[in-house]
Amino acid sequence: MKLFWQGTDSLMLNDYSMRKWKKRPYWWVFRRLVRMLDLFIEEHYCDSENVAENVRRFGTKRPIKVRPDDIDMRVYEKIPHDTLTVLYYFPTGHDQSFMRWLYGKDIFDEVVSALPKLRYVVVNGKNDMQYVYPYVDFYLRHNRHDGASRMRQECELNNIPYYWTQKDPSIGDAIKAVKDELESFNKV
């Protein structure tokens, strides 16, 4: 048996204190289950080194391999437009206080306040990205914890610059990254 780890699941192995009280029993049981399964697991696969570090810190006894998730990605033709379009991912329907922390909603709000004349597109995982990527000029992903972000990989494939953190994002760095991209956009 092999386990494949991504972002939040690996974070919850070591610290679920930022989750709502009613979610904490679920993560407590999850951690106990992983400890039991570790006896039978052949290997742990992690989608990034950041995720692998969480699994190591948890204390698993089996080998850990970093192996990106196999994803099918497409290249989209750009559609010309006159305003820098910044993409931001913020999922809905979950523990919103945790999601606000994890995906740096506070930082996004500061960027929008500092640079209000740009076009911001907020997606939540339910959007058909074939209609979004052709207009995107910059991807803002300032997570407080992240794995191998599929959207970041899609942006790389589509030559869309991005600001990405797997931990410890900075409001100043996020604003600077968008400002720098705005300067490049305006020169074209």
C-alpha positions as protocol buffer text, in pm:
chain_id: "A"
residue {
  index: 1
  type: MET
  ca { x: 0 y: 0 z: 0 }
}
residue {
  index: 2
  type: LYS
  ca { x: 116 y: 354 z: -80 }
}
residue {
  index: 3
  type: LEU
  ca { x: -15 y: 686 z: 47 }
}
residue {
  index: 4
  type: PHE
  ca { x: -9 y: 1002 z: -163 }
}
residue {
  index: 5
  type: TRP
  ca { x: 13 y: 1330 z: 29 }
}
residue {
  index: 6
  type: GLN
  ca { x: -79 y: 1682 z: -78 }
}
residue {
  index: 7
  type: GLY
  ca { x: -98 y: 2022 z: 95 }
}
residue {
  index: 8
  type: THR
  ca { x: -346 y: 2047 z: 381 }
}
residue {
  index: 9
  type: ASP
  ca { x: -351 y: 1678 z: 476 }
}
residue {
  index: 10
  type: SER
  ca { x: 20 y: 1685 z: 548 }
}
residue {
  index: 11
  type: LEU
  ca { x: -12 y: 2010 z: 744 }
}
residue {
  index: 12
  type: MET
  ca { x: -281 y: 1855 z: 966 }
}
residue {
  index: 13
  type: LEU
  ca { x: -45 y: 1571 z: 1062 }
}
residue {
  index: 14
  type: ASN
  ca { x: 152 y: 1813 z: 1278 }
}
residue {
  index: 15
  type: ASP
  ca { x: -79 y: 2096 z: 1374 }
}
residue {
  index: 16
  type: TYR
  ca { x: -453 y: 2121 z: 1343 }
}
residue {
  index: 17
  type: SER
  ca { x: -492 y: 2393 z: 1608 }
}
residue {
  index: 18
  type: MET
  ca { x: -603 y: 2651 z: 1351 }
}
residue {
  index: 19
  type: ARG
  ca { x: -906 y: 2441 z: 1257 }
}
residue {
  index: 20
  type: LYS
  ca { x: -1250 y: 2496 z: 1410 }
}
residue {
  index: 21
  type: TRP
  ca { x: -1320 y: 2300 z: 1726 }
}
residue {
  index: 22
  type: LYS
  ca { x: -1575 y: 2076 z: 1554 }
}
residue {
  index: 23
  type: LYS
  ca { x: -1317 y: 1975 z: 1288 }
}
residue {
  index: 24
  type: ARG
  ca { x: -1042 y: 1888 z: 1536 }
}
residue {
  index: 25
  type: PRO
  ca { x: -1176 y: 1543 z: 1632 }
}
residue {
  index: 26
  type: TYR
  ca { x: -1171 y: 1447 z: 1265 }
}
residue {
  index: 27
  type: TRP
  ca { x: -802 y: 1543 z: 1237 }
}
residue {
  index: 28
  type: TRP
  ca { x: -720 y: 1370 z: 1567 }
}
residue {
  index: 29
  type: VAL
  ca { x: -870 y: 1044 z: 1430 }
}
residue {
  index: 30
  type: PHE
  ca { x: -694 y: 1103 z: 1097 }
}
residue {
  index: 31
  type: ARG
  ca { x: -356 y: 1125 z: 1270 }
}
residue {
  index: 32
  type: ARG
  ca { x: -419 y: 805 z: 1467 }
}
residue {
  index: 33
  type: LEU
  ca { x: -524 y: 624 z: 1149 }
}
residue {
  index: 34
  type: VAL
  ca { x: -205 y: 733 z: 972 }
}
residue {
  index: 35
  type: ARG
  ca { x: 4 y: 602 z: 1265 }
}
residue {
  index: 36
  type: MET
  ca { x: -169 y: 263 z: 1237 }
}
residue {
  index: 37
  type: LEU
  ca { x: -147 y: 250 z: 857 }
}
residue {
  index: 38
  type: ASP
  ca { x: 223 y: 336 z: 867 }
}
residue {
  index: 39
  type: LEU
  ca { x: 283 y: -24 z: 978 }
}
residue {
  index: 40
  type: PHE
  ca { x: 145 y: -151 z: 645 }
}
residue {
  index: 41
  type: ILE
  ca { x: 249 y: 122 z: 404 }
}
residue {
  index: 42
  type: GLU
  ca { x: 523 y: 46 z: 158 }
}
residue {
  index: 43
  type: GLU
  ca { x: 601 y: 413 z: 77 }
}
residue {
  index: 44
  type: HIS
  ca { x: 466 y: 763 z: 120 }
}
residue {
  index: 45
  type: TYR
  ca { x: 445 y: 973 z: -196 }
}
residue {
  index: 46
  type: CYS
  ca { x: 441 y: 1351 z: -154 }
}
residue {
  index: 47
  type: ASP
  ca { x: 367 y: 1605 z: -426 }
}
residue {
  index: 48
  type: SER
  ca { x: 640 y: 1845 z: -306 }
}
residue {
  index: 49
  type: GLU
  ca { x: 935 y: 1869 z: -70 }
}
residue {
  index: 50
  type: ASN
  ca { x: 733 y: 2099 z: 159 }
}
residue {
  index: 51
  type: VAL
  ca { x: 471 y: 1825 z: 200 }
}
residue {
  index: 52
  type: ALA
  ca { x: 739 y: 1559 z: 247 }
}
residue {
  index: 53
  type: GLU
  ca { x: 888 y: 1764 z: 532 }
}
residue {
  index: 54
  type: ASN
  ca { x: 551 y: 1757 z: 712 }
}
residue {
  index: 55
  type: VAL
  ca { x: 527 y: 1380 z: 671 }
}
residue {
  index: 56
  type: ARG
  ca { x: 885 y: 1339 z: 800 }
}
residue {
  index: 57
  type: ARG
  ca { x: 817 y: 1565 z: 1097 }
}
residue {
  index: 58
  type: PHE
  ca { x: 512 y: 1356 z: 1183 }
}
residue {
  index: 59
  type: GLY
  ca { x: 750 y: 1064 z: 1228 }
}
residue {
  index: 60
  type: THR
  ca { x: 647 y: 806 z: 971 }
}
residue {
  index: 61
  type: LYS
  ca { x: 873 y: 502 z: 959 }
}
residue {
  index: 62
  type: ARG
  ca { x: 838 y: 420 z: 590 }
}
residue {
  index: 63
  type: PRO
  ca { x: 1030 y: 571 z: 295 }
}
residue {
  index: 64
  type: ILE
  ca { x: 909 y: 904 z: 155 }
}
residue {
  index: 65
  type: LYS
  ca { x: 940 y: 993 z: -213 }
}
residue {
  index: 66
  type: VAL
  ca { x: 866 y: 1331 z: -367 }
}
residue {
  index: 67
  type: ARG
  ca { x: 661 y: 1265 z: -679 }
}
residue {
  index: 68
  type: PRO
  ca { x: 452 y: 1534 z: -846 }
}
residue {
  index: 69
  type: ASP
  ca { x: 90 y: 1448 z: -913 }
}
residue {
  index: 70
  type: ASP
  ca { x: 23 y: 1340 z: -1271 }
}
residue {
  index: 71
  type: ILE
  ca { x: -203 y: 1605 z: -1417 }
}
residue {
  index: 72
  type: ASP
  ca { x: -324 y: 1669 z: -1767 }
}
residue {
  index: 73
  type: MET
  ca { x: -264 y: 2031 z: -1860 }
}
residue {
  index: 74
  type: ARG
  ca { x: -337 y: 2239 z: -2169 }
}
residue {
  index: 75
  type: VAL
  ca { x: -190 y: 2549 z: -2328 }
}
residue {
  index: 76
  type: TYR
  ca { x: -445 y: 2823 z: -2392 }
}
residue {
  index: 77
  type: GLU
  ca { x: -420 y: 3095 z: -2653 }
}
residue {
  index: 78
  type: LYS
  ca { x: -398 y: 3442 z: -2499 }
}
residue {
  index: 79
  type: ILE
  ca { x: -679 y: 3688 z: -2567 }
}
residue {
  index: 80
  type: PRO
  ca { x: -558 y: 4050 z: -2588 }
}
residue {
  index: 81
  type: HIS
  ca { x: -689 y: 4290 z: -2325 }
}
residue {
  index: 82
  type: ASP
  ca { x: -591 y: 4630 z: -2186 }
}
residue {
  index: 83
  type: THR
  ca { x: -583 y: 4583 z: -1807 }
}
residue {
  index: 84
  type: LEU
  ca { x: -352 y: 4360 z: -1605 }
}
residue {
  index: 85
  type: THR
  ca { x: -559 y: 4060 z: -1494 }
}
residue {
  index: 86
  type: VAL
  ca { x: -453 y: 3899 z: -1166 }
}
residue {
  index: 87
  type: LEU
  ca { x: -575 y: 3548 z: -1081 }
}
residue {
  index: 88
  type: TYR
  ca { x: -633 y: 3442 z: -720 }
}
residue {
  index: 89
  type: TYR
  ca { x: -758 y: 3105 z: -592 }
}
residue {
  index: 90
  type: PHE
  ca { x: -985 y: 3097 z: -288 }
}
residue {
  index: 91
  type: PRO
  ca { x: -1195 y: 2782 z: -232 }
}
residue {
  index: 92
  type: THR
  ca { x: -1546 y: 2799 z: -91 }
}
residue {
  index: 93
  type: GLY
  ca { x: -1761 y: 2565 z: 113 }
}
residue {
  index: 94
  type: HIS
  ca { x: -1505 y: 2464 z: 375 }
}
residue {
  index: 95
  type: ASP
  ca { x: -1395 y: 2597 z: 711 }
}
residue {
  index: 96
  type: GLN
  ca { x: -1375 y: 2957 z: 588 }
}
residue {
  index: 97
  type: SER
  ca { x: -1168 y: 3093 z: 877 }
}
residue {
  index: 98
  type: PHE
  ca { x: -905 y: 2826 z: 805 }
}
residue {
  index: 99
  type: MET
  ca { x: -926 y: 2887 z: 429 }
}
residue {
  index: 100
  type: ARG
  ca { x: -881 y: 3262 z: 482 }
}
residue {
  index: 101
  type: TRP
  ca { x: -564 y: 3188 z: 682 }
}
residue {
  index: 102
  type: LEU
  ca { x: -429 y: 2916 z: 450 }
}
residue {
  index: 103
  type: TYR
  ca { x: -484 y: 3102 z: 122 }
}
residue {
  index: 104
  type: GLY
  ca { x: -385 y: 3442 z: 261 }
}
residue {
  index: 105
  type: LYS
  ca { x: -716 y: 3618 z: 201 }
}
residue {
  index: 106
  type: ASP
  ca { x: -596 y: 3901 z: 425 }
}
residue {
  index: 107
  type: ILE
  ca { x: -295 y: 3951 z: 197 }
}
residue {
  index: 108
  type: PHE
  ca { x: -511 y: 3941 z: -114 }
}
residue {
  index: 109
  type: ASP
  ca { x: -737 y: 4209 z: 34 }
}
residue {
  index: 110
  type: GLU
  ca { x: -429 y: 4427 z: 101 }
}
residue {
  index: 111
  type: VAL
  ca { x: -308 y: 4382 z: -258 }
}
residue {
  index: 112
  type: VAL
  ca { x: -650 y: 4485 z: -393 }
}
residue {
  index: 113
  type: SER
  ca { x: -650 y: 4791 z: -163 }
}
residue {
  index: 114
  type: ALA
  ca { x: -300 y: 4890 z: -274 }
}
residue {
  index: 115
  type: LEU
  ca { x: -369 y: 4832 z: -646 }
}
residue {
  index: 116
  type: PRO
  ca { x: -743 y: 4883 z: -696 }
}
residue {
  index: 117
  type: LYS
  ca { x: -741 y: 4963 z: -1069 }
}
residue {
  index: 118
  type: LEU
  ca { x: -636 y: 4617 z: -1180 }
}
residue {
  index: 119
  type: ARG
  ca { x: -870 y: 4337 z: -1282 }
}
residue {
  index: 120
  type: TYR
  ca { x: -884 y: 4058 z: -1024 }
}
residue {
  index: 121
  type: VAL
  ca { x: -1033 y: 3719 z: -1105 }
}
residue {
  index: 122
  type: VAL
  ca { x: -1109 y: 3501 z: -802 }
}
residue {
  index: 123
  type: VAL
  ca { x: -1169 y: 3133 z: -876 }
}
residue {
  index: 124
  type: ASN
  ca { x: -1280 y: 2866 z: -631 }
}
residue {
  index: 125
  type: GLY
  ca { x: -1203 y: 2531 z: -796 }
}
residue {
  index: 126
  type: LYS
  ca { x: -1538 y: 2505 z: -973 }
}
residue {
  index: 127
  type: ASN
  ca { x: -1449 y: 2735 z: -1262 }
}
residue {
  index: 128
  type: ASP
  ca { x: -1383 y: 2614 z: -1615 }
}
residue {
  index: 129
  type: MET
  ca { x: -1031 y: 2747 z: -1650 }
}
residue {
  index: 130
  type: GLN
  ca { x: -1031 y: 2733 z: -2030 }
}
residue {
  index: 131
  type: TYR
  ca { x: -1233 y: 3055 z: -2010 }
}
residue {
  index: 132
  type: VAL
  ca { x: -1008 y: 3212 z: -1747 }
}
residue {
  index: 133
  type: TYR
  ca { x: -644 y: 3142 z: -1841 }
}
residue {
  index: 134
  type: PRO
  ca { x: -657 y: 3322 z: -2180 }
}
residue {
  index: 135
  type: TYR
  ca { x: -712 y: 3651 z: -1991 }
}
residue {
  index: 136
  type: VAL
  ca { x: -475 y: 3594 z: -1699 }
}
residue {
  index: 137
  type: ASP
  ca { x: -151 y: 3794 z: -1687 }
}
residue {
  index: 138
  type: PHE
  ca { x: -37 y: 3712 z: -1333 }
}
residue {
  index: 139
  type: TYR
  ca { x: -119 y: 3451 z: -1070 }
}
residue {
  index: 140
  type: LEU
  ca { x: -108 y: 3548 z: -703 }
}
residue {
  index: 141
  type: ARG
  ca { x: -71 y: 3243 z: -476 }
}
residue {
  index: 142
  type: HIS
  ca { x: 62 y: 3352 z: -137 }
}
residue {
  index: 143
  type: ASN
  ca { x: -28 y: 3048 z: 71 }
}
residue {
  index: 144
  type: ARG
  ca { x: 74 y: 2993 z: 429 }
}
residue {
  index: 145
  type: HIS
  ca { x: 115 y: 2626 z: 339 }
}
residue {
  index: 146
  type: ASP
  ca { x: 112 y: 2465 z: -4 }
}
residue {
  index: 147
  type: GLY
  ca { x: 211 y: 2158 z: -195 }
}
residue {
  index: 148
  type: ALA
  ca { x: 273 y: 2136 z: -570 }
}
residue {
  index: 149
  type: SER
  ca { x: -17 y: 2366 z: -673 }
}
residue {
  index: 150
  type: ARG
  ca { x: -175 y: 2251 z: -997 }
}
residue {
  index: 151
  type: MET
  ca { x: -271 y: 2607 z: -1092 }
}
residue {
  index: 152
  type: ARG
  ca { x: 88 y: 2722 z: -1052 }
}
residue {
  index: 153
  type: GLN
  ca { x: 199 y: 2440 z: -1282 }
}
residue {
  index: 154
  type: GLU
  ca { x: -68 y: 2537 z: -1535 }
}
residue {
  index: 155
  type: CYS
  ca { x: 54 y: 2897 z: -1521 }
}
residue {
  index: 156
  type: GLU
  ca { x: 411 y: 2782 z: -1588 }
}
residue {
  index: 157
  type: LEU
  ca { x: 291 y: 2584 z: -1890 }
}
residue {
  index: 158
  type: ASN
  ca { x: 98 y: 2889 z: -2016 }
}
residue {
  index: 159
  type: ASN
  ca { x: 383 y: 3135 z: -1952 }
}
residue {
  index: 160
  type: ILE
  ca { x: 183 y: 3321 z: -1687 }
}
residue {
  index: 161
  type: PRO
  ca { x: 413 y: 3476 z: -1423 }
}
residue {
  index: 162
  type: TYR
  ca { x: 323 y: 3420 z: -1060 }
}
residue {
  index: 163
  type: TYR
  ca { x: 404 y: 3499 z: -701 }
}
residue {
  index: 164
  type: TRP
  ca { x: 393 y: 3175 z: -501 }
}
residue {
  index: 165
  type: THR
  ca { x: 479 y: 3085 z: -146 }
}
residue {
  index: 166
  type: GLN
  ca { x: 457 y: 2750 z: 29 }
}
residue {
  index: 167
  type: LYS
  ca { x: 484 y: 2920 z: 368 }
}
residue {
  index: 168
  type: ASP
  ca { x: 544 y: 3260 z: 531 }
}
residue {
  index: 169
  type: PRO
  ca { x: 394 y: 3495 z: 268 }
}
residue {
  index: 170
  type: SER
  ca { x: 462 y: 3867 z: 286 }
}
residue {
  index: 171
  type: ILE
  ca { x: 214 y: 4144 z: 206 }
}
residue {
  index: 172
  type: GLY
  ca { x: 498 y: 4364 z: 84 }
}
residue {
  index: 173
  type: ASP
  ca { x: 640 y: 4094 z: -143 }
}
residue {
  index: 174
  type: ALA
  ca { x: 296 y: 4016 z: -288 }
}
residue {
  index: 175
  type: ILE
  ca { x: 228 y: 4383 z: -364 }
}
residue {
  index: 176
  type: LYS
  ca { x: 576 y: 4427 z: -514 }
}
residue {
  index: 177
  type: ALA
  ca { x: 531 y: 4120 z: -736 }
}
residue {
  index: 178
  type: VAL
  ca { x: 202 y: 4255 z: -875 }
}
residue {
  index: 179
  type: LYS
  ca { x: 349 y: 4606 z: -920 }
}
residue {
  index: 180
  type: ASP
  ca { x: 649 y: 4461 z: -1107 }
}
residue {
  index: 181
  type: GLU
  ca { x: 418 y: 4267 z: -1334 }
}
residue {
  index: 182
  type: LEU
  ca { x: 206 y: 4576 z: -1391 }
}
residue {
  index: 183
  type: GLU
  ca { x: 517 y: 4765 z: -1505 }
}
residue {
  index: 184
  type: SER
  ca { x: 601 y: 4484 z: -1750 }
}
residue {
  index: 185
  type: PHE
  ca { x: 241 y: 4476 z: -1874 }
}
residue {
  index: 186
  type: ASN
  ca { x: 238 y: 4851 z: -1935 }
}
residue {
  index: 187
  type: LYS
  ca { x: 563 y: 4836 z: -2136 }
}
residue {
  index: 188
  type: VAL
  ca { x: 411 y: 4598 z: -2390 }
}
